[in-house]
Amino acid sequence: MAYFKCPVCRKITSTHFDLARHYLGQTDKKHKEWLKTQDLSYARLITMQVTEFGNKGYDALAKVLKKEAPEVEMP
């Protein structure tokens, strides 16, 4: 089974959606800077999450993380 690794802090999660949840829970500079390298804004993602129906902030970030976060195999 493949897992996703955070490109900043190396946290491992079972789905890219869980990784997006982890990411939006982090407020440190390194996580926010990585978002900028992907042309994403932490503030915009949080705003989307809060003001739009259906987890739009998580979904937008999860889509990017699915492509960009390294996959790892776990025993």
Secondary structure, 3 states (H helix, E strand, C coil): CEEEECCCCCCEECCHHHHHHHHHHCCCHHHHHHHHHCCCCHHHHHHHHHHCCCCHHHHHHHHHHHHHCCEEECC
